[in-house]
Amino acid sequence: TYEIEISDLNYSEDIDAYVVGIGAGVDFGPAYLKAGFHTGENFGNYGQWNQAAGYFGTGYFWDKAIPYESGVVDSDGMGYLAVLGFKANDMLTFEAGYGHEETELDEYDYEAEIEQYYLNATINFTKGFFMVPEIGMIEYEEKGETEEPEIFYVGAKWQINF
């Protein structure tokens, strides 16, 4: 909790911010399952950007408590994820995942959600050298919007650990 003061407007208000999360994973031989959940208020005050919150036209992210003409806009958010993987051998691991995040701006009656699905494989060429090709879909939904943007992506990451 901290206080915002705007001396030009003779205005001050206390801001609350928190993030709470939990995650767990379990192995079933070569298969694994991981899951996580988080919730909070004004995530941006901790440097946590809520993708579903979008961007506010005045230069502030919506996931922070921001001052506006009649007070402070607080954002509430929550998200969860699940990952299922299978290690075929020391060279190849397959993984599929799903994530969901949503946010709400109290003063603006604004709600937004984002979902992401992906499939990838980790290919270990040698110790410390691997590649991760991935395909996925990101879907956005805003309250009151008629068009829901979708992003399909294909990519790969190469990494060498020295």
DSSP file with accessible surface (Angstrom, degrees, kcal/mol):
  #  RESIDUE AA STRUCTURE BP1 BP2  ACC     N-H-->O    O-->H-N    N-H-->O    O-->H-N    TCO  KAPPA ALPHA  PHI   PSI    X-CA   Y-CA   Z-CA
    1    1 A T              0   0  123      0, 0.0     2,-0.3     0, 0.0    15,-0.2   0.000 360.0 360.0 360.0 135.4    0.0    0.0    0.0
    2    2 A Y  E     -A   15   0A  99     13,-1.9    13,-3.7    11,-0.0     2,-0.4  -0.932 360.0-109.0-148.5 172.2    1.3    3.4   -0.9
    3    3 A E  E     -A   14   0A  97     -2,-0.3     2,-0.5    11,-0.3    11,-0.2  -0.895  15.3-152.6-114.0 135.4   -0.1    6.9   -1.4
    4    4 A I  E     -A   13   0A  31      9,-3.0     9,-2.0    -2,-0.4     2,-0.4  -0.904  16.0-171.0 -99.8 131.1   -0.4    8.9   -4.7
    5    5 A E  E     -A   12   0A 139     -2,-0.5     2,-0.6     7,-0.2     7,-0.2  -0.991  14.3-174.5-124.3 130.4   -0.4   12.6   -4.3
    6    6 A I  E > > -A   11   0A  46      5,-3.0     5,-2.0    -2,-0.4     3,-0.9  -0.903   6.2-172.3-120.3  96.7   -1.1   15.1   -7.1
    7    7 A S  G > 5S+     0   0  104     -2,-0.6     3,-1.0     1,-0.3    -1,-0.1   0.842  79.7  61.3 -64.4 -34.7   -0.4   18.5   -5.6
    8    8 A D  G 3 5S+     0   0  153      1,-0.3    -1,-0.3     2,-0.1    -2,-0.0   0.827 115.3  34.8 -60.2 -31.2   -1.8   20.5   -8.6
    9    9 A L  G < 5S-     0   0  127     -3,-0.9    -1,-0.3     2,-0.1    -2,-0.2   0.362 106.9-123.7-101.9   0.8   -5.2   18.9   -8.0
   10   10 A N  T < 5 +     0   0  154     -3,-1.0     2,-0.4    -4,-0.5    -3,-0.2   0.946  66.0 143.1  52.1  51.3   -4.9   18.8   -4.2
   11   11 A Y  E   < +A    6   0A  57     -5,-2.0    -5,-3.0     2,-0.0     2,-0.3  -0.953  25.8 166.2-127.7 138.9   -5.6   15.0   -4.5
   12   12 A S  E     +A    5   0A  65     -2,-0.4     2,-0.3    -7,-0.2    -7,-0.2  -0.990   3.5 171.7-149.0 149.1   -4.3   12.0   -2.7
   13   13 A E  E     -A    4   0A  67     -9,-2.0    -9,-3.0    -2,-0.3     2,-0.3  -0.979  31.6-116.5-156.3 145.0   -5.3    8.4   -2.5
   14   14 A D  E     -A    3   0A 103     -2,-0.3     2,-0.4   -11,-0.2   -11,-0.3  -0.669  27.9-153.8 -83.1 139.3   -4.0    5.1   -1.1
   15   15 A I  E     -A    2   0A   1    -13,-3.7   -13,-1.9    -2,-0.3     2,-0.4  -0.952   3.4-159.2-116.6 130.8   -3.1    2.4   -3.6
   16   16 A D        +     0   0   79     -2,-0.4     2,-0.3   -15,-0.2    49,-0.0  -0.891  15.0 174.5-105.4 139.7   -3.2   -1.4   -2.8
   17   17 A A        +     0   0   14     -2,-0.4     2,-0.3    28,-0.1    25,-0.2  -0.993   6.3 151.7-145.1 137.1   -1.2   -3.8   -4.9
   18   18 A Y  E     -B   41   0B 105     23,-1.9    23,-1.9    -2,-0.3     2,-0.4  -0.985  23.2-160.2-158.6 156.5   -0.6   -7.5   -4.6
   19   19 A V  E     -B   40   0B  60     -2,-0.3     2,-0.4    21,-0.2    21,-0.2  -0.981  12.0-178.2-138.9 131.1    0.1  -10.7   -6.5
   20   20 A V  E     +B   39   0B  88     19,-2.9    19,-2.5    -2,-0.4     2,-0.3  -0.997  11.5 166.4-130.0 133.8   -0.5  -14.2   -5.2
   21   21 A G  E     -B   38   0B  53     -2,-0.4     2,-0.3    17,-0.2    17,-0.3  -0.969  18.4-166.4-146.2 162.6    0.3  -17.3   -7.1
   22   22 A I  E     +B   37   0B 129     15,-2.7    15,-2.7    -2,-0.3     2,-0.3  -0.991   8.9 179.8-147.3 145.0    0.7  -21.1   -6.8
   23   23 A G  E     +B   36   0B  58     -2,-0.3     2,-0.3    13,-0.2    13,-0.2  -0.984   0.8 177.5-144.7 156.0    2.2  -23.7   -9.1
   24   24 A A  E     -B   35   0B  75     11,-2.6    11,-2.7    -2,-0.3     2,-0.3  -0.987   6.1-167.2-154.2 158.4    2.7  -27.5   -9.0
   25   25 A G  E     -B   34   0B  56     -2,-0.3     2,-0.3     9,-0.2     9,-0.2  -0.990   1.0-166.6-148.6 153.8    4.0  -30.2  -11.2
   26   26 A V  E     -B   33   0B  69      7,-2.7     7,-2.5    -2,-0.3     2,-0.4  -0.998  13.2-140.6-143.5 141.6    4.0  -34.0  -11.2
   27   27 A D  E     -B   32   0B 123     -2,-0.3     2,-0.3     5,-0.2     5,-0.3  -0.858   9.2-171.0-103.2 140.3    5.9  -36.6  -13.2
   28   28 A F  E >   -B   31   0B 122      3,-3.6     3,-1.9    -2,-0.4     4,-0.1  -0.708  64.3 -77.4-123.9  74.2    4.4  -39.8  -14.5
   29   29 A G  T 3  S-     0   0   69     -2,-0.3    -1,-0.2     1,-0.3    58,-0.0  -0.521 117.5  -4.4  65.8-120.6    7.5  -41.6  -15.7
   30   30 A P  T 3  S+     0   0   69      0, 0.0    57,-3.1     0, 0.0    -1,-0.3   0.627 128.3  76.5 -80.6  -8.4    8.4  -39.9  -19.1
   31   31 A A  E <   -BC  28  86B  25     -3,-1.9    -3,-3.6    55,-0.2     2,-0.3  -0.658  60.7-172.3-100.3 155.2    5.3  -37.8  -18.9
   32   32 A Y  E     -BC  27  85B  32     53,-2.2    53,-2.5    -5,-0.3     2,-0.4  -0.988  12.7-158.4-145.1 156.1    4.7  -34.7  -16.8
   33   33 A L  E     -BC  26  84B  73     -7,-2.5    -7,-2.7    -2,-0.3     2,-0.3  -1.000  12.4-178.5-134.7 130.9    1.9  -32.3  -15.9
   34   34 A K  E     +BC  25  83B 105     49,-2.6    49,-2.8    -2,-0.4     2,-0.3  -0.972   2.9 176.2-129.7 147.6    2.4  -28.7  -14.6
   35   35 A A  E     -BC  24  82B  51    -11,-2.7   -11,-2.6    -2,-0.3     2,-0.3  -0.984   2.8-179.3-147.8 155.2   -0.2  -26.2  -13.5
   36   36 A G  E     -BC  23  81B  18     45,-1.9    45,-2.1    -2,-0.3     2,-0.3  -0.989   7.3-168.3-153.8 158.6   -0.3  -22.7  -12.1
   37   37 A F  E     +BC  22  80B  90    -15,-2.7   -15,-2.7    -2,-0.3     2,-0.3  -0.993   8.0 177.2-147.4 142.0   -2.7  -20.0  -10.9
   38   38 A H  E     +BC  21  79B  43     41,-2.5    41,-2.5    -2,-0.3     2,-0.3  -0.990   2.1 176.6-144.0 154.4   -2.2  -16.3   -9.9
   39   39 A T  E     +BC  20  78B  49    -19,-2.5   -19,-2.9    -2,-0.3     2,-0.3  -0.968  16.2 132.0-148.6 159.5   -4.4  -13.5   -8.9
   40   40 A G  E     -BC  19  77B   1     37,-2.2    37,-2.4    -2,-0.3     2,-0.4  -0.993  43.8 -99.8 175.8-177.6   -3.9   -9.9   -7.8
   41   41 A E  E    S-BC  18  76B  33    -23,-1.9   -23,-1.9    -2,-0.3    35,-0.2  -0.996  94.5  -0.5-132.0 132.8   -4.6   -6.2   -8.0
   42   42 A N    >   -     0   0    0     33,-2.9     3,-1.7    -2,-0.4     4,-0.2   0.928  68.9-179.6  55.8  53.5   -2.6   -3.6   -9.8
   43   43 A F  G > > +     0   0    3      1,-0.3     3,-2.4    32,-0.2     5,-1.5   0.812  69.8  70.9 -50.2 -38.9    0.0   -6.2  -11.1
   44   44 A G  G > 5S+     0   0    8     19,-2.9     3,-1.7     1,-0.3    -1,-0.3   0.739  81.7  71.2 -60.1 -22.7    2.0   -3.5  -12.9
   45   45 A N  G < 5S+     0   0   53     -3,-1.7    -1,-0.3    18,-0.4    -2,-0.2   0.668 102.9  44.6 -67.7 -13.8    3.2   -2.0   -9.7
   46   46 A Y  G < 5S-     0   0  139     -3,-2.4    -1,-0.3    -4,-0.2    -2,-0.2   0.233 123.5-103.1-107.3   6.5    5.4   -5.1   -9.3
   47   47 A G  T < 5S+     0   0   71     -3,-1.7     2,-0.7     1,-0.3    -3,-0.2   0.559  80.3 135.9  81.6   5.4    6.6   -5.1  -12.9
   48   48 A Q      < -     0   0   83     -5,-1.5     2,-0.6    -6,-0.1    -1,-0.3  -0.793  44.3-151.9 -88.5 115.0    4.2   -7.9  -13.8
   49   49 A W        -     0   0  106     -2,-0.7     2,-0.9    -3,-0.1     3,-0.1  -0.778   3.8-147.6 -93.1 126.1    2.5   -7.1  -17.1
   50   50 A N    >>  -     0   0    1     -2,-0.6     3,-1.7     1,-0.2     4,-0.5  -0.799   6.2-158.1 -90.9 105.4   -1.0   -8.5  -17.6
   51   51 A Q  G >4 S+     0   0   63     -2,-0.9     3,-1.2     1,-0.3    -1,-0.2   0.865  90.3  57.7 -54.4 -38.4   -1.3   -9.1  -21.3
   52   52 A A  G 34 S+     0   0    5      1,-0.2    -1,-0.3    62,-0.1    51,-0.2   0.749  93.0  70.5 -66.1 -21.2   -5.0   -9.1  -21.2
   53   53 A A  G <4 S-     0   0    0     -3,-1.7    -1,-0.2     1,-0.2    -2,-0.2   0.746  84.7-166.6 -72.7 -22.2   -5.0   -5.6  -19.8
   54   54 A G    <<  -     0   0   24     -3,-1.2     8,-0.8    -4,-0.5     2,-0.4  -0.291  31.0 -53.0  72.4-153.5   -3.8   -4.0  -23.0
   55   55 A Y  B     -I   61   0C 137      6,-0.2     2,-0.4     7,-0.1     6,-0.2  -0.982  41.2-134.9-133.2 133.3   -2.5   -0.5  -23.2
   56   56 A F    >   -     0   0   28      4,-1.9     3,-2.1    -2,-0.4     4,-0.4  -0.728  20.9-127.7 -92.2 134.4   -4.1    2.7  -22.0
   57   57 A G  T 3  S+     0   0   79     -2,-0.4    -1,-0.1     1,-0.3     4,-0.1   0.654 101.8  66.4 -59.3 -18.6   -3.9    5.7  -24.4
   58   58 A T  T 3  S-     0   0   93      2,-0.2    -1,-0.3     1,-0.0     3,-0.1   0.467 124.2 -92.9 -84.6   1.7   -2.4    8.1  -21.9
   59   59 A G  S <  S+     0   0   43     -3,-2.1     2,-0.4     1,-0.4    -2,-0.2   0.519  92.2 112.4 102.2   4.8    0.9    6.1  -21.7
   60   60 A Y        -     0   0  112     -4,-0.4    -4,-1.9     4,-0.0    -1,-0.4  -0.876  67.5-119.9-108.5 146.6    0.0    3.9  -18.8
   61   61 A F  B >   -I   55   0C  74     -2,-0.4     3,-1.4    -6,-0.2    -6,-0.2  -0.591  21.0-129.3 -78.2 144.2   -0.5    0.2  -18.8
   62   62 A W  T 3  S+     0   0   39     -8,-0.8   -20,-0.1     1,-0.3    -1,-0.1   0.622 101.6  71.8 -69.9 -11.6   -4.0   -0.8  -17.6
   63   63 A D  T 3  S+     0   0    2     -9,-0.3   -19,-2.9   -21,-0.1   -18,-0.4   0.404  89.1  74.4 -88.6   7.9   -2.5   -3.3  -15.2
   64   64 A K  S <  S-     0   0   78     -3,-1.4     2,-0.5   -20,-0.2   -22,-0.1  -0.833  95.6-102.1-110.2 156.1   -1.3   -0.5  -12.9
   65   65 A A        -     0   0    8     -2,-0.3     9,-0.2   -23,-0.2    -2,-0.1  -0.657  51.8-174.1 -71.3 122.9   -3.3    1.7  -10.6
   66   66 A I  E     -J   73   0D   1      7,-1.6     7,-3.4    -2,-0.5     2,-0.2  -0.963  23.7-120.3-127.0 140.5   -3.5    4.9  -12.6
   67   67 A P  E     +J   72   0D  40      0, 0.0     2,-0.3     0, 0.0     5,-0.2  -0.493  36.9 167.5 -74.7 144.8   -5.0    8.3  -11.8
   68   68 A Y  E >   -J   71   0D  38      3,-2.9     3,-1.9    -2,-0.2     0, 0.0  -0.874  53.3 -69.5-144.2-177.2   -7.8    9.6  -13.9
   69   69 A E  T 3  S+     0   0  166      1,-0.3     3,-0.1    -2,-0.3     0, 0.0   0.746 127.7  27.5 -56.4 -30.0  -10.3   12.5  -13.5
   70   70 A S  T 3  S-     0   0   89      1,-0.2     2,-0.3     0, 0.0    -1,-0.3   0.180 127.4 -55.9-120.2  21.4  -12.4   11.1  -10.7
   71   71 A G  E <  S-J   68   0D   7     -3,-1.9    -3,-2.9     2,-0.0     2,-0.4  -0.985  79.0 -34.5 146.4-154.3   -9.9    8.9   -8.8
   72   72 A V  E     -J   67   0D   4     -2,-0.3     2,-0.7    -5,-0.2    35,-0.1  -0.887  45.6-134.4-110.9 134.0   -7.6    5.9   -9.4
   73   73 A V  E     -J   66   0D   0     -7,-3.4    -7,-1.6    -2,-0.4     2,-0.4  -0.802  23.8-162.9 -87.0 114.8   -8.4    3.1  -11.8
   74   74 A D        -     0   0   35     -2,-0.7    32,-1.9    -9,-0.2     2,-0.4  -0.783   2.8-152.2 -94.4 143.3   -7.6   -0.2  -10.1
   75   75 A S  E     - D   0 105B   2     -2,-0.4   -33,-2.9    30,-0.2     2,-0.4  -0.951   5.1-162.6-116.8 138.2   -7.2   -3.3  -12.1
   76   76 A D  E     +CD  41 104B  53     28,-2.4    28,-2.2    -2,-0.4     2,-0.3  -0.927  18.8 171.7-112.5 141.7   -7.9   -6.8  -10.9
   77   77 A G  E     +CD  40 103B   8    -37,-2.4   -37,-2.2    -2,-0.4     2,-0.3  -0.973  15.8 178.6-148.2 162.5   -6.5   -9.8  -12.7
   78   78 A M  E     +CD  39 102B  46     24,-2.0    24,-2.6    -2,-0.3     2,-0.3  -0.977   6.2 177.4-157.8 156.9   -6.1  -13.6  -12.6
   79   79 A G  E     -CD  38 101B   0    -41,-2.5   -41,-2.5    -2,-0.3     2,-0.3  -0.989   7.0-168.1-157.6 162.2   -4.6  -16.3  -14.8
   80   80 A Y  E     -CD  37 100B  90     20,-2.3    20,-2.7    -2,-0.3     2,-0.3  -0.976   4.6-168.1-150.0 162.0   -4.0  -20.0  -14.9
   81   81 A L  E     -CD  36  99B  83    -45,-2.1   -45,-1.9    -2,-0.3     2,-0.3  -0.982   7.2-162.9-149.7 157.8   -2.0  -22.4  -17.1
   82   82 A A  E     -CD  35  98B  43     16,-2.4    16,-2.4    -2,-0.3     2,-0.4  -0.988   7.1-170.7-144.0 137.1   -1.5  -26.1  -17.7
   83   83 A V  E     -CD  34  97B  18    -49,-2.8   -49,-2.6    -2,-0.3     2,-0.4  -0.998   2.7-170.2-131.8 132.3    1.3  -27.9  -19.4
   84   84 A L  E     +CD  33  96B 103     12,-2.9    12,-2.8    -2,-0.4     2,-0.3  -0.990  16.5 174.9-122.5 128.0    1.5  -31.5  -20.5
   85   85 A G  E     -CD  32  95B   4    -53,-2.5   -53,-2.2    -2,-0.4     2,-0.4  -0.915  21.2-159.1-134.5 163.0    4.8  -33.0  -21.7
   86   86 A F  E     -CD  31  94B  96      8,-2.8     8,-3.0    -2,-0.3     2,-1.0  -0.964  11.0-150.6-144.3 122.0    6.3  -36.2  -22.8
   87   87 A K  E     - D   0  93B  96    -57,-3.1     6,-0.2    -2,-0.4     3,-0.1  -0.813  14.0-177.9 -94.0 101.2   10.1  -37.0  -22.8
   88   88 A A        -     0   0   47      4,-1.4     2,-0.3    -2,-1.0    -1,-0.2   0.893  66.4 -35.6 -66.8 -41.8   10.5  -39.6  -25.6
   89   89 A N  S    S-     0   0   86      3,-1.6     3,-0.4    -3,-0.1    -1,-0.2  -0.912  78.4 -71.1-162.8-173.4   14.2  -39.9  -25.0
   90   90 A D  S    S+     0   0  130     -2,-0.3     3,-0.1     1,-0.2    34,-0.1   0.714 130.4  45.2 -66.6 -16.8   17.2  -37.8  -23.9
   91   91 A M  S    S+     0   0  100      1,-0.2    33,-2.8    32,-0.1     2,-0.4   0.740 112.8  45.2 -97.0 -23.5   17.1  -36.1  -27.3
   92   92 A L  E     + E   0 123B  47     -3,-0.4    -3,-1.6    31,-0.2    -4,-1.4  -0.968  50.5 171.3-137.4 126.6   13.4  -35.3  -27.8
   93   93 A T  E     -DE  87 122B  19     29,-1.9    29,-2.9    -2,-0.4     2,-0.3  -0.998  15.9-155.0-130.2 134.5   10.6  -33.9  -25.5
   94   94 A F  E     -DE  86 121B  98     -8,-3.0    -8,-2.8    -2,-0.4     2,-0.3  -0.850  14.9-177.6-106.4 146.4    7.1  -32.9  -26.7
   95   95 A E  E     -DE  85 120B  43     25,-2.6    25,-2.7    -2,-0.3     2,-0.4  -1.000  13.7-172.4-147.4 142.0    5.0  -30.3  -24.8
   96   96 A A  E     -DE  84 119B  36    -12,-2.8   -12,-2.9    -2,-0.3     2,-0.3  -0.985  16.8-179.9-129.6 142.8    1.5  -28.8  -25.1
   97   97 A G  E     -DE  83 118B  10     21,-2.1    21,-2.0    -2,-0.4     2,-0.4  -0.973  18.5-163.6-145.7 158.9    0.2  -26.0  -23.1
   98   98 A Y  E     -DE  82 117B  60    -16,-2.4   -16,-2.4    -2,-0.3     2,-0.3  -0.998  11.9-177.9-139.8 137.2   -2.7  -23.7  -22.4
   99   99 A G  E     -DE  81 116B  21     17,-2.4    17,-2.2    -2,-0.4     2,-0.4  -0.990   5.3-170.9-137.3 148.4   -2.9  -20.4  -20.6
  100  100 A H  E     +DE  80 115B  11    -20,-2.7   -20,-2.3    -2,-0.3     2,-0.3  -0.999   7.0 174.0-137.7 136.7   -5.6  -18.0  -19.7
  101  101 A E  E     +DE  79 114B  30     13,-2.4    13,-2.6    -2,-0.4     2,-0.3  -0.997   3.1 178.4-142.0 143.4   -5.4  -14.5  -18.3
  102  102 A E  E     -DE  78 113B  64    -24,-2.6   -24,-2.0    -2,-0.3     2,-0.3  -0.981   4.6-170.8-143.3 155.6   -8.1  -11.9  -17.6
  103  103 A T  E     -DE  77 112B   6      9,-2.2     9,-2.1    -2,-0.3     2,-0.4  -0.965   6.4-158.6-143.5 158.4   -8.3   -8.4  -16.2
  104  104 A E  E     -DE  76 111B  80    -28,-2.2   -28,-2.4    -2,-0.3     2,-0.7  -0.997   9.7-150.0-141.7 131.6  -11.0   -5.9  -15.2
  105  105 A L  E  >> -DE  75 110B   0      5,-2.5     5,-1.5    -2,-0.4     4,-0.7  -0.921  13.0-156.0-101.0 114.6  -10.8   -2.2  -14.8
  106  106 A D  T >45S+     0   0   63    -32,-1.9     3,-0.9    -2,-0.7    -1,-0.2   0.927  86.5  41.9 -58.9 -53.1  -13.2   -1.1  -12.1
  107  107 A E  T 345S+     0   0  110    -33,-0.3    -1,-0.2     1,-0.2   -34,-0.1   0.722 118.2  45.2 -72.8 -22.2  -13.9    2.5  -13.0
  108  108 A Y  T 345S-     0   0   84     -3,-0.3    -1,-0.2     2,-0.1    -2,-0.2   0.405  99.3-127.0-101.1   0.2  -14.1    1.9  -16.8
  109  109 A D  T <<5 +     0   0  105     -3,-0.9     2,-0.4    -4,-0.7    -3,-0.2   0.937  59.1 153.0  50.9  46.4  -16.3   -1.2  -16.7
  110  110 A Y  E   < +E  105   0B  27     -5,-1.5    -5,-2.5     2,-0.0     2,-0.4  -0.912  22.6 175.9-111.9 133.9  -13.6   -2.8  -18.9
  111  111 A E  E     +E  104   0B  77     -2,-0.4    32,-2.8    -7,-0.2     2,-0.3  -0.996   1.8 175.3-134.2 142.1  -12.9   -6.6  -19.1
  112  112 A A  E     -EF 103 142B   4     -9,-2.1    -9,-2.2    -2,-0.4     2,-0.3  -0.992   7.5-168.2-145.1 150.1  -10.5   -8.4  -21.3
  113  113 A E  E     -EF 102 141B  62     28,-2.9    28,-2.6    -2,-0.3     2,-0.4  -0.971   1.5-167.5-135.2 152.7   -9.3  -12.0  -21.7
  114  114 A I  E     -EF 101 140B  16    -13,-2.6   -13,-2.4    -2,-0.3     2,-0.4  -0.996   3.6-171.9-139.7 140.0   -6.5  -13.7  -23.5
  115  115 A E  E     -EF 100 139B  47     24,-2.3    24,-2.9    -2,-0.4     2,-0.4  -0.978   2.0-168.5-129.2 146.0   -5.9  -17.4  -24.2
  116  116 A Q  E     -EF  99 138B  71    -17,-2.2   -17,-2.4    -2,-0.4     2,-0.4  -1.000   4.5-174.7-137.8 137.6   -2.9  -19.1  -25.7
  117  117 A Y  E     +EF  98 137B  90     20,-2.3    20,-2.3    -2,-0.4     2,-0.3  -0.971  14.7 172.1-124.0 143.4   -2.4  -22.7  -26.9
  118  118 A Y  E     -EF  97 136B  43    -21,-2.0   -21,-2.1    -2,-0.4     2,-0.4  -0.996  23.7-161.2-151.2 156.8    0.9  -24.1  -28.1
  119  119 A L  E     +EF  96 135B  99     16,-2.6    16,-2.5    -2,-0.3     2,-0.3  -0.997  26.7 160.0-130.9 134.3    2.7  -27.2  -29.1
  120  120 A N  E     -EF  95 134B  22    -25,-2.7   -25,-2.6    -2,-0.4     2,-0.4  -0.942  26.7-146.6-147.3 171.5    6.5  -27.5  -29.1
  121  121 A A  E     -E   94   0B  14     12,-1.7     2,-0.6    -2,-0.3   -27,-0.2  -0.997  11.7-143.8-138.8 136.3    9.4  -30.0  -29.1
  122  122 A T  E     -E   93   0B  37    -29,-2.9   -29,-1.9    -2,-0.4     2,-0.6  -0.927  16.9-166.3-101.3 120.7   12.7  -29.6  -27.4
  123  123 A I  E     -EG  92 131B  34      8,-3.2     8,-2.2    -2,-0.6     2,-0.7  -0.939   4.7-158.0-111.6 112.0   15.5  -31.2  -29.6
  124  124 A N  E     + G   0 130B  52    -33,-2.8     6,-0.2    -2,-0.6     3,-0.1  -0.821  13.6 178.0 -91.9 111.9   18.8  -31.7  -27.7
  125  125 A F  E    S-     0   0B  89      4,-2.0     2,-0.3    -2,-0.7    -1,-0.2   0.873  70.8 -26.5 -79.5 -39.6   21.6  -32.0  -30.2
  126  126 A T  E >  S- G   0 129B  93      3,-1.5     3,-2.4   -35,-0.1    -1,-0.3  -0.938  97.1 -50.4-161.0 173.6   24.3  -32.3  -27.6
  127  127 A K  T 3  S+     0   0  206     -2,-0.3     3,-0.1     1,-0.3    34,-0.0  -0.342 128.1   4.2 -58.3 121.0   24.8  -31.2  -24.0
  128  128 A G  T 3  S+     0   0   23     -2,-0.1    33,-3.1     1,-0.1     2,-0.5   0.439 112.2  94.8  85.3   1.6   23.9  -27.5  -23.8
  129  129 A F  E <   +GH 126 160B  61     -3,-2.4    -4,-2.0    31,-0.2    -3,-1.5  -0.966  48.9 142.3-129.9 115.2   22.8  -27.2  -27.4
  130  130 A F  E     -GH 124 159B  29     29,-2.4    29,-2.6    -2,-0.5     2,-0.3  -0.954  34.9-143.6-147.7 167.4   19.2  -27.4  -28.3
  131  131 A M  E     -GH 123 158B  31     -8,-2.2    -8,-3.2    -2,-0.3    27,-0.2  -0.978   5.2-161.1-133.5 144.8   16.3  -26.1  -30.5
  132  132 A V  E     - H   0 157B  18     25,-2.7    25,-1.3    -2,-0.3     2,-0.2  -0.835   7.8-169.1-129.0  93.1   12.6  -25.6  -29.6
  133  133 A P  E     - H   0 156B  44      0, 0.0   -12,-1.7     0, 0.0     2,-0.3  -0.613  17.3-177.7 -76.1 145.1   10.3  -25.3  -32.6
  134  134 A E  E     -FH 120 155B  50     21,-3.3    21,-2.7    -2,-0.2     2,-0.3  -1.000  22.8-169.6-147.6 144.1    6.8  -24.2  -31.6
  135  135 A I  E     +FH 119 154B  73    -16,-2.5   -16,-2.6    -2,-0.3     2,-0.3  -0.956  26.7 148.2-126.1 149.9    3.4  -23.5  -33.1
  136  136 A G  E     -FH 118 153B   7     17,-2.1    17,-2.5    -2,-0.3     2,-0.4  -0.989  36.2-126.0-167.6 176.2    0.6  -21.7  -31.3
  137  137 A M  E     -FH 117 152B  47    -20,-2.3   -20,-2.3    -2,-0.3     2,-0.4  -1.000  12.0-163.6-138.3 135.4   -2.5  -19.5  -31.2
  138  138 A I  E     -FH 116 151B  29     13,-2.7    13,-2.9    -2,-0.4     2,-0.4  -0.987  10.9-169.6-119.5 128.9   -3.2  -16.4  -29.1
  139  139 A E  E     -FH 115 150B  50    -24,-2.9   -24,-2.3    -2,-0.4     2,-0.3  -0.980   2.6-163.6-124.1 129.5   -6.8  -15.2  -28.9
  140  140 A Y  E     -F  114   0B  54      9,-2.4     2,-0.4    -2,-0.4   -26,-0.2  -0.848   5.9-176.5-107.9 146.9   -7.9  -11.9  -27.4
  141  141 A E  E     -F  113   0B  84    -28,-2.6   -28,-2.9    -2,-0.3     2,-0.4  -0.968   2.3-171.7-144.6 125.2  -11.4  -10.9  -26.3
  142  142 A E  E >   -F  112   0B  71     -2,-0.4     3,-1.9   -30,-0.2   -30,-0.2  -0.927  37.1 -99.3-115.1 143.5  -12.5   -7.6  -25.0
  143  143 A K  T 3  S+     0   0   97    -32,-2.8   -32,-0.1    -2,-0.4     3,-0.1  -0.367 108.8   9.5 -59.4 128.2  -15.9   -6.9  -23.5
  144  144 A G  T 3  S+     0   0   77      1,-0.3     2,-0.3    -2,-0.1    -1,-0.3   0.348  94.4 130.9  85.7  -9.1  -18.1   -5.2  -26.1
  145  145 A E    <   -     0   0  104     -3,-1.9    -1,-0.3     1,-0.1    -3,-0.0  -0.602  43.7-161.1 -79.3 138.8  -15.8   -5.9  -29.0
  146  146 A T  S    S+     0   0  142     -2,-0.3     2,-0.5     1,-0.1    -1,-0.1   0.804  77.4  56.7 -87.2 -30.9  -17.3   -7.4  -32.1
  147  147 A E        -     0   0  147     -5,-0.0    -5,-0.2     2,-0.0    -1,-0.1  -0.871  69.6-157.2-105.5 131.7  -14.0   -8.6  -33.6
  148  148 A E        -     0   0   97     -2,-0.5    -7,-0.1    -7,-0.1    -2,-0.0  -0.906  19.1-135.9-108.4 107.3  -11.8  -10.9  -31.6
  149  149 A P        -     0   0   64      0, 0.0    -9,-2.4     0, 0.0     2,-0.4  -0.320  21.0-168.2 -64.4 142.3   -8.2  -10.7  -32.8
  150  150 A E  E     -H  139   0B 113    -11,-0.2     2,-0.5     2,-0.0   -11,-0.2  -0.985   8.1-160.3-129.8 142.5   -6.3  -14.0  -33.2
  151  151 A I  E     -H  138   0B  77    -13,-2.9   -13,-2.7    -2,-0.4     2,-0.5  -0.980   2.6-167.3-125.7 117.9   -2.6  -14.5  -33.8
  152  152 A F  E     -H  137   0B 131     -2,-0.5     2,-0.3   -15,-0.2   -15,-0.2  -0.877  18.5-175.4 -98.3 133.4   -1.3  -17.8  -35.2
  153  153 A Y  E     -H  136   0B  51    -17,-2.5   -17,-2.1    -2,-0.5     2,-0.4  -0.957  22.5-171.5-134.9 153.6    2.5  -18.2  -34.9
  154  154 A V  E     +H  135   0B 102     -2,-0.3     2,-0.3   -19,-0.2   -19,-0.2  -0.993  30.0 137.1-136.4 132.1    5.3  -20.5  -35.9
  155  155 A G  E     -H  134   0B  37    -21,-2.7   -21,-3.3    -2,-0.4     2,-0.3  -0.964  33.6-141.0-162.5 177.7    8.8  -20.1  -34.6
  156  156 A A  E     -H  133   0B  60     -2,-0.3     2,-0.4   -23,-0.3    -2,-0.0  -0.991   6.9-149.0-151.9 146.2   11.9  -21.8  -33.2
  157  157 A K  E     -H  132   0B 108    -25,-1.3   -25,-2.7    -2,-0.3     2,-0.4  -0.969   8.8-163.4-117.2 131.1   14.4  -21.0  -30.5
  158  158 A W  E     -H  131   0B 154     -2,-0.4     2,-0.4   -27,-0.2   -27,-0.2  -0.930  14.4-179.2-108.4 139.7   18.1  -22.1  -30.8
  159  159 A Q  E     -H  130   0B  62    -29,-2.6   -29,-2.4    -2,-0.4     2,-0.4  -0.993  18.0-171.3-145.3 137.5   20.2  -22.0  -27.6
  160  160 A I  E     -H  129   0B  94     -2,-0.4     2,-0.5   -31,-0.2   -31,-0.2  -0.995  13.3-155.7-124.2 121.7   23.8  -22.9  -26.7
  161  161 A N              0   0   89    -33,-3.1    -2,-0.0    -2,-0.4     0, 0.0  -0.882 360.0 360.0 -96.6 124.9   24.7  -22.9  -23.0
  162  162 A F              0   0  233     -2,-0.5   -34,-0.0   -33,-0.0    -2,-0.0  -0.653 360.0 360.0 -96.2 360.0   28.5  -22.3  -22.4
